[in-house]
Each structure stands twice: as structure tokens, then as C-alpha cells.
Amino acid sequence: MDSYSSFNQRIQQSIIDNWERDALTDFKGATLQYHDVARKIEKLHIMFENSGVVRGDKIALAGRNSAAWAAAFLAVLTYGAVAVPILHEFTADQMHNIVNHSDAKLLFVGDVVATEIDATKMPGLEGIIYIPDYSLVLSRTDKLTYAREHLNELFGKKYPKYFRPEHVNYYIESNPDDLALINYTSGTTGFSKGVMLPYRSLRSNLDFAENVLGTELKPGDNVISILPMAHMYGLSFEFLYEFVTGCHIFYLTRVPSPVVIAQAFAEVKPRVIIAVPLVIEKIIKKKVFPKIQDTKIRLLLKMPGINKKIFERINTQVTEAFGGNFYEIIVGGAAFSQEVETFLHQIGFKYTVGYGATECGPIICYADYKEFVPGSCGKAALNMQVEIDSTDPRNVPGEILTKGPNVMLGYYKNEEATQAAIDENGWFHTGDLGTMDEDGNVFIKGRSKNMLLGSNGQNIYPEEIEDKLNSMTMVSESVVIQEDEKLVGLVFPDFEAAKQMGFNNADLEKIMEENRKLINAILPAYCRLSDIRIHEEEFAKTPKRSIKRYLYTKTN
């Protein structure tokens, strides 16, 4: 790998090329231009150097998405340290565990996290830095205290006249296998592992994004960062790729409510949108579905020729709801509601569904919206190979295996888990089940660890039943579990709609029983539900908005 193809070289080059452009904006707040980001990076480098941080040291970051978080992350990588992004929604104990397990030397914290963590439970830390202004929350060394207190003076000594593009000179990784970051998963199994991602994974994901969006995304284009940057999906495709391209990235620094998201789309008009199904589904179910339930509209939709015009009109309205300027919306991170996907395809909406894993930083499969086959998650992404571990991959689901430069080095300090995940031939075993058609399109059938076994040995994929259940009357979300060889649907109803219609709990019970009969009529015998139970509160979710299934099964 020559120096030109280095990942950090691309960061450096983008800063120099886009020096006067807008780079990072906190929505409704301040904007940093690329030269401002360079200045912040330089100051942090001086602070790292003078406080004794050396290449390979781990530096953790925990806070909401913001321009200051992004600049700190870039500073860590371009110094040659290893970044450990931590989701700000984790509990204080989870953060302490990750900081300790990763051997982090420094920890950057956002405003909320700063008040929740307990420094005494992280004895290995030399300091805690406040993300909004890089001030010290805690320093355990004189070197760090001195470096921060004299930072402007040290910067002035190094650059007495000015700070210009020619001064931007970053650590350029010499080996593609050098460790860039450790990302801790918080999957639905309830056990977090530190995924070690090398520079080649970041670089290969960048090559992929440029390959599929290179002609559509240009310097100066706007994008919105909604997904947490502490996750590889948001980090790679709402930040790193756009930053290297010279885009202007807007951060929704607070919890992005539907109102704030809608306002941001309208104002920013992003050129590409990266989303999890939940965001899309909420907008479609709340804003669009009620309009087409109207009797007149339903009648018109049944008329050939006329329905095409109505679909076009609906498509225009939905496109406008997302700013109206995007090339496509890329959906990933969890299963998409079949009902919503079928509808989007019907109206000709520009969307596609990708597939990935933290262990691949994240991309595994993708197809442009023009080639995308509904129900699939695309084909093997650039640089990646994908296989289905099955005797008949087209018809019999098998584990999805993948191989290529995106794949991690392994799990930090967990050789056993690494060997279980990556076989001797370099194939990463995703733990997901799927089929593949003759054109290479992959169709996910569920998590292998979620698969249930029917009384006669049939494979039951709870996600497929849940998908049908979620589109039924008064069902907001559901989890299908197995009890004594019988399947039970746990349902969190749409209590808001029930209240508006004057339904009480007894009414909801009747509706659920009706739902059970309807769903059983369309399911194979071994997949039928013996009972539907009302769950009084929303199911607990992971940061990627997947339900923490293990909390609701009887074994736990």
C-alpha cells in the first residue's frame, strides 16, 4: 500500500483541498470550515504530544454527534493513536468497562456523559477531556495539565505567524493492517466485543462509497448525520466518506425527534441519506399511510393508468419530506418492514437496502437503487466476496460468510471469539442466515442465533413472523418467542391510536386475538402463534434500534 492510498493521507488531502469550504455544522449552531477543523486537530496533536501520548495509545470518545466530536476523532487517527468510539447512550457502567477493557489512556466526553461517569472506576485513564471546548474534566498527570493550560502558547510557538495548508502534516499509516480503531458492539445478544478495525477496512469502505456515489456526491454538497458516529454505519457513511469528499456535514446534536429530523431535511436538503428502517418507517406510517387510506384514493389506486399518476404524486410528496435533493436513501442496520418496502417500491421511491456488520466496518452487500431487487440487501460490495454456507444457497438458507479487506483483525483481547468468527481461510461468519439468487442478490432470513426449531425440526425465523405481525391492526412492534414448543407473540400495541379510538385493554385483547387468527391463516402450520400477549411498554433496543430479544426469551 503506497502512501497515496493511505486513509490518513486522504483526510489530509481533503483538508488542504477544501481549506475555505464549510465542513462541520452543529444544526442551528456554529459552523467549522475545513481550516478550522485543521486548527483543532493541530491543537489536539500538540496536547497529545506534550502529555506523553504515543502512537498506538488508545483514546476513547463518548458523546453525542457534534462537530467537536468529529474533529477529536480525526485528531486521534491522524496522530497515529487508536480511536475507541463509545456510544453515549451506554450506561455509565458499560462505559467504564469499555474504557478499562480497551486500555484507553484518554477519554473525550460530551456534556451528558461528563455528569454520568465516575473517574474512580477508570483507574487507567490519565485524563478526561470535555468535547465541546477540549477543557480538562480530570487530569492525573502534570504533563497533561501543563499541555492544556499552555496550549495556545505552545501553538503560537510552533506557528508564530500563521497556520496554513502547508503545515498540515499527518501520521500516514505504513501498513494497511495497522489498527485504526476498536468499536465495541452492543448486539442483541447482550455481550459486547471490541472489534479491531485496521486502516485497510476504513480505506476499503471509503473506496466502496466513492465507487457507488462518486459521481453523485461532490465537494460542497450537504449531508445530515443522524446515526451515532460511535457506530460504523454512521461513522463511515455519514462522516468519513463525506469529509474526504469535501462535503458540508450537519449534526443533529440532540436526540433527533421526528420534528427536528423533518426540519433538518427541509433546510439542509441532503444529497444522500443514510438511515435505519425505523426513521423511514415512522415517516411513512405517520405521514403517508393515513392519506392513502381515504376511500376515494383507495378506489383510484385500483384503476390502471390512474393509479400511476397517484403513485407519482405520492412519490413526489415523500421525496419532498426528505428534502427533495437526494440521489438515493440507503437503508441498513436492521430488517425493513415488508409493508413499507413494498409501498416504496410501488411508488418508485429512490431507496436501496444495504447489509453490513461492525466487523466489516461495516459494508458487506449493496446495490444502487436502480438495480436493487426488493426484499434483498444487494450483492457483495466492492472488494468483498460473499457466500452462503448451504447445500442449496438459492433455496435453503445458510449462514452468510464474507471475505475481503473490510474484515476486522479480530476481537480485542478475545482470541477465542476471534477464532469462532474468522475461519482459517479468512471467511468471517456473520451469524446471519440468508439465501442468494443466481445474480448474487442476498436475501436475509434472520439471525442464526435467533432461529427457533419447530417440533419436527423445522427452522423458524421469528423476524419473518414479526414482520407480518407488525403490519397488523394496532400493532406497534412485536417479538416472537418459543415456550414449550409453542410460539407466542409479545406485542406492544399502538396505545396512542387505541386511546384516540376509545379502546380499552379488553378491546385490544379482542383485536390481538383477531390478529392471531388472521396471521395464522397465512403462516405454515409450524409457524402459527398459540397466543398473543400484550406488552405494556416499548421493547428495549440496542443503539441500532434492534430489539434486545434475549431479554424476552424464557432462557434468560
C-alpha positions as CSV (number, residue, x, y, z in Angstrom):
1,M,0.0,0.0,0.0
2,D,1.8,3.2,-1.1
3,S,1.4,6.4,0.9
4,Y,-1.1,7.9,-1.6
5,S,-3.6,5.1,-0.9
6,S,-3.3,5.7,2.8
7,F,-6.5,6.6,4.7
8,N,-5.0,9.4,6.7
9,Q,-3.4,10.8,3.5
10,R,-7.0,11.2,2.2
11,I,-8.0,13.1,5.3
12,Q,-5.0,15.4,5.0
13,Q,-5.6,16.0,1.3
14,S,-9.3,16.8,1.8
15,I,-8.4,19.4,4.4
16,I,-5.9,21.1,2.1
17,D,-8.1,20.9,-1.0
18,N,-11.2,22.2,0.8
19,W,-9.5,24.7,3.1
20,E,-12.1,27.5,2.7
21,R,-15.2,25.3,2.5
22,D,-17.8,24.7,5.2
23,A,-17.0,21.4,6.9
24,L,-19.0,20.6,10.1
25,T,-22.1,22.4,11.4
26,D,-24.0,21.7,14.6
27,F,-27.6,22.1,13.3
28,K,-28.8,25.5,14.5
29,G,-25.3,26.2,15.9
30,A,-21.8,27.1,14.8
31,T,-20.0,26.0,11.6
32,L,-16.4,24.9,11.3
33,Q,-14.7,25.3,7.9
34,Y,-12.1,22.8,6.9
35,H,-9.3,25.1,8.1
36,D,-11.0,25.4,11.5
37,V,-11.1,21.6,11.7
38,A,-7.3,21.5,10.8
39,R,-6.6,24.0,13.6
40,K,-8.5,22.0,16.2
41,I,-6.7,18.8,15.1
42,E,-3.3,20.6,15.3
43,K,-4.0,21.8,18.9
44,L,-5.1,18.4,20.0
45,H,-1.9,16.9,18.4
46,I,0.1,19.4,20.4
47,M,-1.8,18.4,23.6
48,F,-1.3,14.7,22.9
49,E,2.4,15.1,22.2
50,N,3.1,17.2,25.3
51,S,1.1,14.9,27.6
52,G,3.0,11.8,26.5
53,V,0.6,10.1,24.2
54,V,2.4,7.9,21.7
55,R,1.3,6.2,18.5
56,G,-0.8,3.1,19.2
57,D,-2.2,4.5,22.5
58,K,-5.9,4.1,22.9
59,I,-8.1,7.3,23.1
60,A,-11.8,6.8,23.8
61,L,-14.7,9.2,22.8
62,A,-18.2,9.2,24.3
63,G,-20.6,11.9,23.4
64,R,-23.5,12.9,21.1
65,N,-22.7,13.6,17.5
66,S,-21.2,17.1,17.1
67,A,-18.6,19.0,15.1
68,A,-16.2,18.9,18.1
69,W,-16.6,15.1,18.4
70,A,-15.8,14.7,14.7
71,A,-12.7,16.9,14.9
72,A,-11.4,15.0,18.0
73,F,-11.9,11.7,16.3
74,L,-9.9,12.9,13.2
75,A,-7.2,14.2,15.6
76,V,-6.8,10.7,17.2
77,L,-6.4,8.9,13.9
78,T,-4.2,11.4,12.2
79,Y,-1.9,11.4,15.3
80,G,-1.5,7.6,15.0
81,A,-3.4,6.8,18.1
82,V,-6.2,4.2,18.2
83,A,-9.8,5.6,18.5
84,V,-12.3,3.9,20.7
85,P,-15.7,5.4,19.9
86,I,-18.3,4.7,22.7
87,L,-22.0,5.2,22.3
88,H,-23.2,8.0,24.5
89,E,-26.4,6.0,25.3
90,F,-24.5,3.3,27.1
91,T,-24.9,3.2,30.9
92,A,-22.0,4.6,33.0
93,D,-21.0,1.1,33.9
94,Q,-20.8,0.0,30.3
95,M,-18.6,3.0,29.5
96,H,-16.3,2.2,32.5
97,N,-16.0,-1.4,31.3
98,I,-15.1,-0.4,27.7
99,V,-12.6,2.3,28.8
100,N,-10.9,-0.3,31.1
101,H,-11.1,-3.2,28.6
102,S,-9.7,-1.1,25.8
103,D,-6.8,0.3,27.9
104,A,-7.7,3.8,26.9
105,K,-5.2,6.5,28.1
106,L,-7.5,9.5,27.5
107,L,-11.3,9.8,27.3
108,F,-13.2,12.6,25.5
109,V,-16.7,13.1,27.0
110,G,-19.8,15.1,25.9
111,D,-21.9,17.2,28.2
112,V,-24.3,14.5,29.3
113,V,-21.7,11.8,29.7
114,A,-19.5,14.1,31.8
115,T,-22.1,14.1,34.5
116,E,-22.7,10.4,34.5
117,I,-19.3,8.7,34.6
118,D,-17.2,8.0,37.7
119,A,-13.5,8.6,37.1
120,T,-12.5,6.4,40.1
121,K,-13.9,3.4,38.2
122,M,-11.4,4.0,35.4
123,P,-8.1,3.9,37.1
124,G,-6.0,3.5,33.9
125,L,-7.1,6.9,32.5
126,E,-4.6,9.7,32.5
127,G,-7.2,12.3,31.7
128,I,-10.8,13.1,30.7
129,I,-11.3,15.9,28.1
130,Y,-14.6,17.8,27.6
131,I,-15.6,17.5,24.0
132,P,-17.3,21.0,23.5
133,D,-14.2,23.0,24.3
134,Y,-11.5,20.4,24.9
135,S,-11.0,21.6,28.5
136,L,-9.9,19.1,31.2
137,V,-12.6,17.4,33.3
138,L,-9.8,15.4,35.0
139,S,-6.0,15.2,34.8
140,R,-3.9,12.7,36.6
141,T,-0.6,13.8,35.2
142,D,1.3,17.1,35.4
143,K,2.2,16.8,31.7
144,L,-1.4,16.8,30.6
145,T,-2.3,19.7,32.9
146,Y,0.6,21.7,31.6
147,A,-0.1,20.9,28.0
148,R,-3.8,22.0,28.3
149,E,-3.1,25.2,30.3
150,H,-0.3,26.3,27.9
151,L,-2.0,25.1,24.7
152,N,-2.4,28.4,23.0
153,E,1.2,29.4,23.9
154,L,2.5,26.1,22.6
155,F,0.5,26.5,19.4
156,G,1.8,30.1,19.0
157,K,5.4,29.0,19.4
158,K,5.0,26.3,16.7
159,Y,3.2,28.6,14.3
160,P,4.3,32.2,15.2
161,K,2.9,33.9,12.1
162,Y,0.1,31.8,10.7
163,F,-1.3,28.3,10.3
164,R,-1.6,27.3,6.6
165,P,-2.4,24.3,4.4
166,E,1.4,23.5,4.1
167,H,1.5,22.9,7.9
168,V,-1.0,20.1,7.7
169,N,1.2,17.0,8.0
170,Y,-0.4,13.9,9.5
171,Y,0.7,10.4,10.6
172,I,0.5,8.3,7.4
173,E,0.0,4.6,8.2
174,S,2.6,2.5,6.5
175,N,0.9,-0.9,6.9
176,P,-2.8,-1.4,5.9
177,D,-3.1,-3.8,8.8
178,D,-2.3,-1.1,11.4
179,L,-5.0,-0.8,14.0
180,A,-7.2,2.3,13.4
181,L,-10.0,1.9,15.9
182,I,-11.7,-0.5,18.3
183,N,-15.5,-0.5,18.1
184,Y,-17.5,-2.2,20.8
185,T,-20.6,-3.9,19.6
186,S,-23.7,-4.0,21.7
187,G,-25.6,-6.6,19.7
188,T,-28.9,-8.2,20.7
189,T,-27.0,-11.0,22.5
190,G,-26.2,-8.7,25.4
191,F,-22.5,-9.3,25.1
192,S,-20.1,-6.6,23.9
193,K,-16.9,-7.4,22.0
194,G,-14.2,-4.9,20.9
195,V,-14.0,-5.1,17.1
196,M,-10.4,-4.3,15.9
197,L,-10.7,-2.4,12.6
198,P,-7.5,-1.8,10.6
199,Y,-6.8,1.1,8.2
200,R,-7.4,-1.2,5.3
201,S,-11.1,-1.7,6.4
202,L,-11.6,2.1,6.6
203,R,-9.9,2.6,3.3
204,S,-11.9,-0.2,1.6
205,N,-15.2,1.1,2.9
206,L,-14.2,4.6,1.6
207,D,-13.3,3.0,-1.9
208,F,-16.7,1.4,-1.9
209,A,-18.6,4.6,-1.1
210,E,-16.6,6.5,-3.8
211,N,-17.3,3.8,-6.3
212,V,-21.1,3.9,-5.8
213,L,-21.7,7.6,-5.1
214,G,-18.6,9.2,-6.5
215,T,-20.4,10.8,-9.5
216,E,-23.3,11.9,-7.3
217,L,-21.6,13.5,-4.2
218,K,-19.4,16.5,-4.8
219,P,-17.4,19.0,-2.7
220,G,-19.7,21.5,-1.1
221,D,-22.7,19.1,-1.1
222,N,-24.8,18.9,2.1
223,V,-25.4,15.8,4.2
224,I,-27.0,15.2,7.6
225,S,-25.5,13.0,10.3
226,I,-28.4,11.3,12.1
227,L,-26.9,7.9,13.1
228,P,-24.5,7.8,16.0
229,M,-20.9,8.2,14.9
230,A,-19.9,5.7,17.6
231,H,-21.3,3.1,15.2
232,M,-19.5,2.1,12.0
233,Y,-22.6,2.7,9.7
234,G,-22.9,6.3,10.7
235,L,-19.2,6.9,11.1
236,S,-18.2,5.5,7.7
237,F,-21.1,6.8,5.5
238,E,-22.3,9.9,7.2
239,F,-19.0,11.3,8.2
240,L,-15.7,9.9,6.9
241,Y,-16.6,9.4,3.3
242,E,-18.3,12.8,3.1
243,F,-15.4,14.5,4.9
244,V,-12.9,13.1,2.4
245,T,-15.1,14.2,-0.4
246,G,-15.3,17.8,0.8
247,C,-18.9,17.9,1.8
248,H,-20.6,20.0,4.4
249,I,-21.9,17.8,7.3
250,F,-24.7,18.8,9.6
251,Y,-25.0,17.2,13.1
252,L,-28.3,16.9,14.9
253,T,-26.6,17.3,18.3
254,R,-29.7,16.4,20.4
255,V,-31.9,13.3,20.3
256,P,-33.3,13.6,16.7
257,S,-37.1,13.7,17.2
258,P,-39.2,13.3,14.0
259,V,-40.0,17.1,14.1
260,V,-36.3,18.0,14.2
261,I,-35.4,15.5,11.5
262,A,-38.2,16.8,9.2
263,Q,-37.0,20.4,9.8
264,A,-33.3,19.4,9.1
265,F,-34.3,17.6,5.8
266,A,-36.3,20.7,4.7
267,E,-33.5,23.1,5.4
268,V,-30.3,21.2,4.6
269,K,-31.7,19.2,1.6
270,P,-29.1,16.4,1.9
271,R,-27.6,14.9,-1.2
272,V,-27.5,11.4,0.1
273,I,-29.4,10.0,3.1
274,I,-28.2,7.1,5.3
275,A,-31.0,5.7,7.5
276,V,-32.1,2.9,9.7
277,P,-35.6,1.4,8.9
278,L,-37.2,2.9,12.0
279,V,-36.7,6.5,10.7
280,I,-38.2,5.8,7.3
281,E,-41.0,3.6,8.6
282,K,-42.1,6.3,11.2
283,I,-42.3,9.0,8.5
284,I,-44.2,6.7,6.0
285,K,-46.6,5.2,8.6
286,K,-47.4,8.6,10.2
287,K,-47.4,10.9,7.2
288,V,-48.2,8.9,4.2
289,F,-50.3,5.8,5.0
290,P,-53.2,7.8,6.6
291,K,-53.6,9.8,3.3
292,I,-54.0,6.7,1.2
293,Q,-56.5,5.0,3.5
294,D,-59.0,7.5,2.2
295,T,-61.8,5.6,0.4
296,K,-61.6,7.8,-2.8
297,I,-57.9,7.4,-3.1
298,R,-58.1,3.6,-2.5
299,L,-60.6,3.4,-5.3
300,L,-58.4,5.4,-7.7
301,L,-55.4,3.2,-6.8
302,K,-57.3,0.2,-8.2
303,M,-57.7,1.9,-11.6
304,P,-54.9,1.1,-14.1
305,G,-53.4,4.2,-15.6
306,I,-54.9,6.5,-13.0
307,N,-53.0,4.8,-10.2
308,K,-49.7,5.5,-11.9
309,K,-50.4,9.3,-11.6
310,I,-51.4,9.0,-7.9
311,F,-48.2,6.9,-7.2
312,E,-46.1,9.6,-8.9
313,R,-47.8,12.3,-6.8
314,I,-47.3,10.4,-3.6
315,N,-43.6,9.7,-4.6
316,T,-43.1,13.5,-5.0
317,Q,-44.6,14.2,-1.6
318,V,-42.5,11.5,0.1
319,T,-39.4,12.7,-1.7
320,E,-40.1,16.3,-0.5
321,A,-40.4,15.0,3.1
322,F,-36.7,14.0,2.8
323,G,-35.6,17.4,1.4
324,G,-36.2,16.6,-2.3
325,N,-32.5,16.7,-3.3
326,F,-31.1,13.2,-2.5
327,Y,-29.7,10.8,-5.0
328,E,-30.9,7.9,-3.0
329,I,-31.7,6.8,0.5
330,I,-29.6,3.9,1.8
331,V,-31.4,1.8,4.5
332,G,-29.4,-0.5,6.7
333,G,-28.7,-1.7,10.3
334,A,-31.9,-3.8,10.8
335,A,-34.7,-5.5,8.9
336,F,-37.0,-3.3,6.9
337,S,-40.8,-3.6,7.2
338,Q,-42.1,-5.6,4.2
339,E,-45.2,-3.5,4.1
340,V,-43.3,-0.2,3.9
341,E,-40.7,-1.6,1.4
342,T,-43.4,-2.9,-0.9
343,F,-45.1,0.5,-0.8
344,L,-41.9,2.4,-1.5
345,H,-41.1,0.2,-4.5
346,Q,-44.7,0.6,-5.8
347,I,-44.4,4.4,-5.9
348,G,-41.0,4.3,-7.5
349,F,-39.1,5.8,-4.5
350,K,-35.3,6.1,-4.8
351,Y,-34.2,3.8,-1.9
352,T,-31.9,0.8,-1.5
353,V,-31.2,-1.6,1.4
354,G,-27.6,-2.5,2.2
355,Y,-26.2,-5.0,4.6
356,G,-23.2,-4.9,6.9
357,A,-21.6,-5.7,10.3
358,T,-19.4,-3.8,12.6
359,E,-16.8,-6.5,12.0
360,C,-16.6,-5.3,8.3
361,G,-16.5,-1.6,9.1
362,P,-19.4,-2.1,8.0
363,I,-20.3,-2.8,4.4
364,I,-20.9,-6.4,3.1
365,C,-23.7,-6.1,0.5
366,Y,-25.2,-3.2,-1.6
367,A,-26.9,-2.4,-4.9
368,D,-27.7,1.0,-6.4
369,Y,-31.4,1.8,-6.2
370,K,-31.7,1.4,-10.0
371,E,-30.5,-2.2,-9.8
372,F,-31.9,-3.1,-6.3
373,V,-34.1,-6.1,-6.0
374,P,-36.9,-5.5,-3.4
375,G,-36.6,-7.8,-0.4
376,S,-32.9,-8.2,-0.9
377,C,-29.9,-6.4,0.6
378,G,-28.0,-6.1,-2.7
379,K,-24.9,-8.1,-3.8
380,A,-21.4,-8.4,-2.5
381,A,-19.9,-4.9,-2.1
382,L,-16.8,-3.7,-3.9
383,N,-13.7,-5.7,-2.7
384,M,-15.8,-8.2,-0.9
385,Q,-16.8,-11.9,-1.5
386,V,-20.0,-13.3,-0.1
387,E,-21.0,-17.0,0.1
388,I,-24.0,-18.8,1.7
389,D,-23.0,-21.8,3.7
390,S,-25.7,-24.1,2.4
391,T,-26.1,-27.2,0.2
392,D,-28.6,-25.2,-1.9
393,P,-27.9,-21.5,-1.4
394,R,-30.8,-20.4,-3.7
395,N,-33.5,-22.3,-1.7
396,V,-32.1,-23.4,1.6
397,P,-30.9,-20.6,4.0
398,G,-27.4,-20.9,5.3
399,E,-25.0,-18.7,7.2
400,I,-23.8,-15.6,5.3
401,L,-20.0,-15.7,5.1
402,T,-17.8,-12.9,3.8
403,K,-14.2,-12.3,3.0
404,G,-12.1,-9.2,1.9
405,P,-10.2,-6.2,3.1
406,N,-13.2,-4.9,5.1
407,V,-13.0,-7.7,7.6
408,M,-11.6,-6.9,11.1
409,L,-8.3,-8.1,12.6
410,G,-10.3,-9.8,15.4
411,Y,-11.8,-9.0,18.8
412,Y,-9.6,-7.2,21.2
413,K,-8.1,-9.5,23.9
414,N,-10.5,-12.2,22.9
415,E,-8.7,-14.8,20.8
416,E,-11.4,-17.4,21.3
417,A,-14.2,-15.3,19.9
418,T,-11.9,-14.2,17.0
419,Q,-11.3,-17.9,16.0
420,A,-15.0,-18.6,16.2
421,A,-15.8,-15.7,13.9
422,I,-13.0,-15.9,11.3
423,D,-12.1,-19.3,9.9
424,E,-8.6,-20.4,8.8
425,N,-9.4,-19.4,5.2
426,G,-10.2,-15.8,6.3
427,W,-14.0,-16.1,5.9
428,F,-16.0,-14.0,8.5
429,H,-19.0,-15.9,9.8
430,T,-21.7,-13.3,10.2
431,G,-24.2,-15.3,12.3
432,D,-26.9,-14.1,9.8
433,L,-28.8,-16.5,7.7
434,G,-29.7,-15.9,4.1
435,T,-30.2,-17.2,0.5
436,M,-28.6,-15.9,-2.7
437,D,-30.2,-15.8,-6.2
438,E,-28.5,-16.6,-9.4
439,D,-27.5,-12.9,-9.9
440,G,-25.8,-12.8,-6.5
441,N,-28.5,-10.9,-4.6
442,V,-28.6,-11.8,-1.0
443,F,-31.9,-12.2,1.0
444,I,-31.6,-12.2,4.7
445,K,-33.7,-14.7,6.6
446,G,-32.7,-13.9,10.1
447,R,-30.0,-14.2,12.7
448,S,-28.8,-17.8,13.1
449,K,-28.7,-17.2,16.9
450,N,-32.4,-16.1,16.8
451,M,-33.5,-19.1,14.8
452,L,-36.1,-21.3,16.6
453,L,-36.5,-25.0,16.0
454,G,-40.1,-26.3,15.3
455,S,-41.4,-29.6,16.9
456,N,-40.5,-31.5,13.7
457,G,-37.1,-29.9,13.3
458,Q,-38.3,-27.1,11.1
459,N,-36.3,-23.8,11.1
460,I,-38.4,-20.9,12.2
461,Y,-37.2,-17.4,11.7
462,P,-39.0,-15.2,14.2
463,E,-38.2,-12.0,12.3
464,E,-40.3,-13.2,9.3
465,I,-43.4,-13.7,11.6
466,E,-42.8,-10.4,13.4
467,D,-42.7,-8.6,10.1
468,K,-46.2,-9.8,9.3
469,L,-47.4,-9.2,12.8
470,N,-46.1,-5.6,12.8
471,S,-48.3,-4.7,9.8
472,M,-51.5,-5.8,11.6
473,T,-54.1,-3.6,13.3
474,M,-52.9,-1.8,16.5
475,V,-49.5,-3.5,16.5
476,S,-46.6,-1.1,17.1
477,E,-43.8,-3.7,17.5
478,S,-43.5,-7.4,18.4
479,V,-41.2,-10.2,19.5
480,V,-42.0,-13.9,18.8
481,I,-40.7,-16.3,21.4
482,Q,-40.9,-20.0,22.0
483,E,-42.5,-21.6,25.1
484,D,-42.7,-25.4,25.4
485,E,-42.5,-25.8,21.6
486,K,-45.3,-23.3,21.1
487,L,-44.9,-19.9,19.6
488,V,-46.1,-16.8,21.4
489,G,-46.2,-13.3,20.0
490,L,-45.4,-10.5,22.5
491,V,-47.0,-7.3,21.2
492,F,-46.5,-3.7,22.2
493,P,-49.7,-2.1,20.8
494,D,-50.2,1.4,19.4
495,F,-51.7,2.7,22.7
496,E,-51.9,6.3,21.3
497,A,-54.2,5.2,18.4
498,A,-56.2,2.9,20.8
499,K,-56.7,5.9,23.1
500,Q,-57.9,8.1,20.3
501,M,-60.4,5.5,19.2
502,G,-61.6,4.9,22.7
503,F,-60.4,1.3,23.0
504,N,-59.7,-0.2,26.4
505,N,-57.4,-3.1,27.2
506,A,-60.3,-5.6,26.8
507,D,-60.8,-4.2,23.2
508,L,-57.1,-4.6,22.5
509,E,-57.2,-8.2,23.7
510,K,-60.0,-8.9,21.2
511,I,-58.2,-7.2,18.4
512,M,-55.0,-9.2,19.1
513,E,-56.9,-12.4,19.1
514,E,-58.4,-11.5,15.7
515,N,-54.8,-10.6,14.5
516,R,-53.7,-14.1,15.7
517,K,-56.4,-15.8,13.6
518,L,-55.5,-13.7,10.5
519,I,-51.8,-14.2,10.8
520,N,-52.2,-18.0,11.4
521,A,-54.2,-18.2,8.2
522,I,-51.2,-17.1,6.2
523,L,-48.5,-18.9,8.1
524,P,-47.3,-22.5,7.7
525,A,-48.7,-24.8,10.4
526,Y,-45.3,-25.0,12.3
527,C,-45.1,-21.1,12.4
528,R,-48.5,-20.5,13.9
529,L,-48.9,-18.5,17.1
530,S,-50.6,-20.1,20.0
531,D,-51.1,-16.8,21.8
532,I,-50.6,-13.1,21.5
533,R,-49.7,-11.3,24.8
534,I,-49.9,-7.5,25.2
535,H,-46.6,-6.0,26.4
536,E,-47.3,-2.8,28.3
537,E,-44.2,-0.9,27.3
538,E,-41.9,-0.5,24.3
539,F,-39.3,-3.2,23.9
540,A,-35.7,-2.4,25.0
541,K,-33.5,-1.7,22.0
542,T,-29.8,-1.7,21.1
543,P,-28.3,1.6,19.7
544,K,-29.0,0.2,16.2
545,R,-32.7,0.1,17.2
546,S,-32.9,-3.8,17.1
547,I,-35.0,-5.2,19.9
548,K,-32.9,-6.8,22.7
549,R,-34.5,-10.2,22.0
550,Y,-32.6,-12.0,24.7
551,L,-34.5,-10.0,27.4
552,Y,-37.8,-11.6,26.4
553,T,-36.9,-15.3,25.9
554,K,-37.5,-17.7,28.7
555,T,-33.9,-18.9,28.9
556,N,-32.8,-15.6,30.4
